[in-house]
Amino acid sequence: MIVHQVTIWDNNQRTVQSLSIIGSVNGTLHIGGGALYGTCDVNVQASANIINDGLIKAGTWSDRGCDVVLESTGGVIENYDVIVGGWSPVGCPINGRGANGGNVIINGAEIYNNNGTIYGGDANKSACQGGGDGGSIFLTAVYTMTHLNGTIIGGKGGNASGWAGISPGIGGYIYVFGDPLILNGGVIQGPGGVWIDPPDIILSGDLVVEGSNVSIFSPEGWTIAISETMDGVPSISATHAITLATGISGTVDLTGIPTDTQVFQVVSGTMTIQSDVITSTEPISDMVGGSVEVDIEPSVDIFEVAISSASRVYRTVVAGETFTLSFRVQNIGNITDTYNIQFDTQDPTWTLSPAAMFTQELGIFESKDVVANVSVPASFSGGTNIVSITTSSPNASASAATFISGCVTLSEDVDFSYEPARARVGRKVTFQAVPTTTNAAYIWDFGDGQMDTGAKVVHRFETADTFSVTLRVENDCDSKTVAREVMAANWLYLPIVLREQIN
């Protein structure tokens, strides 16, 4: 399919589970004006440019907030408005824990967040055995990543109220990669932490970076440059720790920071600068707010790895199906490392290929897509499963998981009964689906403009007529419909004549 330009303006881009839009060679995907919603995941792919000046929002599924994935293999991704990961559902669907908020994953040759807003999905604050985690944000640019006066905020973690000793969910992380990375103005908040990790980093303008931990890395021979600040507000603040680190012969350049300006703020923790060359016009301790010591060390090798998704789609499966899951593993340290990669499944009756552990070498900032072939057993009769990936080396490790929901085909035709058999205007009529099944939705259309849901419902017809009543039964992989005519009649009033008997 050759798409030269696709423009989406309306508010009706919805599907049952996920929404996918694909453009090919020399294509520009322009999402503008209105809103682009997915009932679950929103996946936008193009070989050239993706431009958003509307609202892109993922939906909510039964056991997670859904993801927004924007991928351009060779073009520019520009955001001028709002991108939001899906909120998690209310309740405790993950073995008594709250569900996680949806991630936002943006991969492109160049990324520009120009006065736009990017939110990870929030985890609902249900009283569970443990709170769900907020959705994270992964921004990966092969070349330039530019953030101009916009907002990037990880999702809020859910709480765990009512369960003594059980921790709440953590907030979403922010991972930002670009070569170079230019952060000029705006806000970056990662409740779980902020990782900023390209070769050249330029932080300037009225920029605020906030997180539990803020880590800014640059590899061998590259520079972290920080200049200017928002009046009266620290540019980089953390609850626990701030780390600025470069590889061998790298530079941390603080000469652009105005005199008597506290750029850094640590509430309770450490401030560490690891670099062979550090330049500043005044003592670094004067740039740091909070009662912390500044630890200055030579350059070190930094080993870190992150897992996002190359094309994460929440799966709904049927018995006997085989499908693939793709994860993106990225070295976010400043030195080449070799990782052991292992797939695993919560349900041992499912088979995975490759089943054995394998290794993958990743250079500085290099990423690779790793694929698992997943086979669902023929005996599968519905339920959920989790396929996970673990990446580890002697120096660093990370893990991720995809939740999989399964269903079975509706084996029987549906029908319904109703009583009383003679419906009267204004009188209750009880409708009952036959048969009923678990994990299915029942949608009624009474033909008079009114609808209802549930296996058993009560309805009143307000006018006398013959109505076509439709019942649709559906689950994640099948649906069946039945329609029957129901006549609603007016009440019949008969006069009663009383005669007096005279003897």
N, C-alpha and C positions, 0 to 999 in steps of 0.2 A: 504494500500500500504506500503510494507516494503522497505525502501530505505537504503541500507548500506552505499553507498557513491554516491553522485551526483556531477560531476565536469562539470562546464560550462565554455567553453573557447572561444566561438565565439561572434560575434557582432550582431547576428540576433535574439536575444530573445525579440520579440516584439509582442504585441497583440493590438487589436482595442482600448481597454480602459485601462485595468490594467494587470499586470503580477503577477502571484502567483506561488510560488514554495514551495512545502511542502515535508518534510521528516519526517519519524516516528521513532519508537523505535530504539535506538542505531545508528541512522543515522548521517552522517556528510555531511553537505552541503558545498562544496568547490567552491567558485566563484573566478575564477582566469584567468590570462592571458589577456583576451580581455575586453569586456564591456557588462554590463547587463543593458539594457535600458527598461523602460516602457513608452508606449505612454502616460499613466497617472501614476497611483500608481504602486509601486513595493513592493510586500509583500513576504517576505521570512520567512518561519516558519520551525522549526525543534525541535525535542524533545532532541537532543543532541547538537552537535557543529555546528557553522556557521563560516566559515573562508573566508575572502575576501582579495584577493590580486590583484584585478582588479578594474574596475570602475563600481559603481552602481549609476544610475542616474534616477530619476523620470522625467516624462514629464510635459507638460503644457496642461491644459484643458481650456475650454472656459471662465471660471470665477474663476480660481485659479491655483496656482502651485500645483502639485501633491506631494504625500508623499512617503517617503521610510520607510517601517516598517520591522525591523528585530526582530524576536522573537524566543528565545530558552527556552523551559520550564524547562530544567534541565541541560543544557550544557554551554559551553564557547562560547562567540562571540568574534572573533578576527578580527581587521581591520588593514591591512598593507598598504592600498592604499587609494582610494578616494570614499566617499559616499556623494551624492549631492541631496538635495531636489529640486523639480521642480521650475523653474522660473515662475512668474506669467505672464499671457498674456498681450500684449500691449492693452491699451484702458482703459475704465472705466465701467466694466460690473456689478458692485455691486451697483446698485442704484446711479450711477454717480460717485462712488468711484473706485479707483484702486483695483485690486484683490491682495490677499495675496500670498506670496511665500510659497512653500511647506515645511512641517516639516520633520525632521528625528527623528524617534522613535525607540530606541533600548532597548529591554528588555531581560535580560538573568540572569542566575545564577551568571556568572562572565563575565565581559566585559574588553577587553584589546584593547586600541587604541595605537598600537605600531608603531610610526612614520607614522601613517596614518593621513588622513585629512577628516574632517566631516564638510560639509557646509549646513546651512539652505538655502532654495531657496530665491533668491532676488525678491523683488517687483519691477516691471518695473516702470520707471520714466515717467509715462504718465501725461499730464496736466489735472487732474481730479478735482472733487469737494473735494476730499480727497485722500491722498496716501494710497496704500495698505501696510500692515505690512509685514516685513521680516519673513521668516520661522524660527521657533524655533527648538531647539534640546533637546530631552528628553533622557537621558541615565540613566537607572534604573537597578542596579545589586542587586540581593538578597544578594550576598556575596561581592566579591572584584570588585571594579572598579579601573583600573589602566590606567593612561595616561602617556605614555613614549615618550617625545620629538615629540609629534604629534601636530595637529592643530584642534581646534574646534571653528567654527565661525558661529554665527547666521546670518540670511539673512539681507540684507539691506532694509530699509523701502523705499517705493516709495514717490515721492514728490507730491506736489499739486500746481505746478506753474500755475499762471494765475488766481487763485481763491483767492481773497483777504479774509483774515481772516480764511481760512480753513487750518487745520494743516496737515502736511505730515504724512505718515505712520511711525510707530515706527519700530525700528530694532528688529530682532529676539532675543528671550531670550535663555539662556542656563540653563538647569536644570540637575544637576548631583547628583546621589545618589549611594552609595556603602557602604559596611560594611566589611572592612574599605575602605576608598577612598584614593588612593595613586596617587598624582599628582607630577610627576617628569619630569620637563623640558617641553619645547614646549609652545604653546600659546592657551589660551582660551579667546575668545572675544564674548561678548554678547552685541550688540548695545542697546538692550532694557533693559538688566540687566543680572546678573549672580546669580543663586542660587546654592550653594554647601551645601548639607544637609545630610550627613551620620552620623553614630555614631562617628567613629574615623576618623580623617582627618589628612593626612600627606602631607604637601606641601614642596617640596624641589627641588633642582637642578635648572637649568636655566629655571624656569617657569615664564610665564607672564599671569596674569589674568586681563582682561580689560572689563569694562562695564559701562553703565550709572550709575547703582548701583550694588555693589558687596556685597552679603550677604552670610556669611558662618556660618552655624548653627550646633550645636552638642547637643544631649540631655543630660539628667541627668547622671552625673558620667563619661562622656566621655571627650575626649581631642581634641583640635585643636592645631596641632604642625606645626610651620612654621620655616624653616631653609634654609640657603644659599640664593643666589639671583644671577640673571644675572648681570655681571659687568656693573655698570653705569645705569642700567634700573630697575625701581621699579618692584617688582614681582606682586604686586596687585595695580591696579590703577582704579579710578572711576571718572566720571564727577561730580557726586553729593554726593555719600555717600559710605562708607565702614562700614560694620557691622560684627564684630566677636562676636558670642553669644553662650553660653553653658547653659545647664540646671543646676539644683541644684547640687553642688559638682563637677561640671565640671571644666576643666582646659584649659586655653589658654597658651601654652608653646612657648615662643619666645626666649628661651636660645640659639637656634641654629643659630640665626641671627648674622653675623659678626659685630664687633664693627664699628661704624661710617658708617653704611649702612642704607640708606633710602629704606626700603622694600615697604612702602605704599605711594601712591600719590593720593591726592584728589584735583581736579581742583578748585571746589568751592562748599563747602558743609560741611559734618561732618564725623568724624572718631569716631566710638563708639565701645567699648569693654565691653561686658556684661558677666561677669564670676565671680564666687566666688574665684577662684584661678588664678592669673596671674603671670607667672614667666618670668623674663627677666634679662639680664646681664647689661643693661644700660637703661636710661630713655626712655620710649616708645615714648615721643615726638620727640626724636632724630631719630626715625625710620620712621617718617612721613614727606613727602615733601608737600609743599603747605602751605598756610597761614590758617591753620585750627587748632582748639583746639581738643585735644583728650579727649573724654568723657568716663570715666571709671565708670562702674556701677556694682552692684551685679547681679547675675544670675536672669533671668526673664523667665516666661513662654512665649513661642513663638507660636503663632497660625498662620499657613499658610496652604493653600490647593492649589493643582494644578490639572488640568484636561488634560490628554493626551488621546490617543485612544488605546484601547486594540486591535482592528482590524479595524481601520478606512479604509473603502473603499468608494471612491466617487461613489455615486449611480446613475445609469441611470434606470428609472422605466417606467412601462407601466400602463395603467388604470386597476384598480381592484387588483393590486399586493399588497401583504403583505410581509414585510421584517423586519430585525432587524438591529439596530445600536448599537454598543457597545462602551462605553467610560470608561476610567480608571480614577478614582478619587483617589488621593493620598494625605495623610496628610504629609506635609513637615515641620511641626512645631516640637517642642520638647515636646509636651504634647498631651495626648489623647483628642479628640474632637468629638462632635456629629454634623452631618451636615444634613440640609434639602436639598433634591434633587428634582428638578422639571424639567420635559421635556416640551418643547413648540414647536409649529409649526407656521410658518409665514402664511401658508394657512389654515384657519379654517375648510375647507372641508376635510382635512386629519385628521385621528384619530390616537391617540397615546395611548399605554398601557405600563406602568401605566399612567393614565391621572392625577391622584392626586399626590400631594407632598408626599414623603416618607422620612424616616430618616435612617441614616447609621452612626454608631459609627466607628471611625478609630483610632487605636493605633498609637504610634510614628512610622512614616515612613510607616505605613500600607497602602496598596492600595486595592481597590475593583473594579471589573468590573461591571458596571451597564448597563442594556440593555433596550432599548425602542423598542417595536413592533410598526411598522409604517404601516398603511393601506392607500393605494392610492384610492381615490374614482373612481367608475366606469365611472363617467362623465369626468374624467381627459382627457384633449385634448392637453397636451404638455405644456412646460414652465419650470420654476424653483421654488424651494421651499427651505426653510431653516429649519432644525430641530436643536434646541439648547438645551443645558443643563445648568442649574444654580445650583451651590452648595454653600450653605451658612450656617453659624452659627453666633451667636452673636459676634464672634471673627474674622472670616475670610470668604472670599467668592471668587469664581472663576466662569468663564463661558466659554463655547466653543460651536462651531456650525459646522454642516456638511451641505454642499451645495448639493442639489439634483437636477439633471436635468432630465426632462421627455420628452418622445417623443411618437408619435403615429405610428402605423403600416402603412406602405405605402399601401393604400387601392386599388389603381389602378395599372394595368400593365403599364409599361413605354414603350415608343416608341420614335422615332425621325423622323424628316423630314430634307430634305436638298435641297438646290437650288444653282445653276441651276440643273435641273434634269439630265442633261448630263454633268458630270464632265470632265474637260479638264486638261491635264498636265500643272502645273504652274499657273493655274487660281484659284482664291479664290472660295471655297465652304463653304457655311454657313450651319452649323448644329444646329438644334433647338430641345431640348427635349420636349416631349409632354406626359402628362401634366407636369407642374412645381409645386413644393410645397415648402413651407418655411422650414427652418431648415433641409435642405437636401444637400448633396454634389453630384455633377455630375462629373463623371470621364470618359473621352473619351480615347479609344485606337483605333487609325486609321489603325492599321494593317500594317503600314509601319515603325514601330519603334518609332513613335511620339505619344505623349499623350498630353491631355489638360484637364482643369477643367472649369466648368461653365455650366449653363443651355443653353447658346447660345455661340457657338464658331465658329471661322473661321479657315480653314485649306487649305493648298495647297499640292496636290500630285505631286511629282517630277518625277515619272516614270509612264509609261502606264502599267496598270495591273488591276486586280480585287481584291479589298481589303475588308477584313472582318472588318467592323467598329463596335466596341462594346461600348455601353453606360452602365455604372453601376451607379445607383442612390442609395444612402444610407444615413440613419440617425443613431442615436445612438442605435436603436433597430431593424432595418430592412434594407434589401437591395433587389434590383431588377435589373436584367440585360437583355438587349436586344442586338442582333447582326444582322446586315444587310450587304449584299454585295453591294459595291459601285464600279462601273467600271470607271476608269479614262482613257480616250483615248487621243492619240496624236492629235494635230491639223491636219486637212487635207488641204494641199495646192494645189490649182488648177492653172495650167498655164493660163495666159491671153495673147491671141494673138491679136495684133493690126494690122489691114490691112489698107493700104492707098487706098482710092477709087479714081480711075482715070476716069475722064469724057472724 
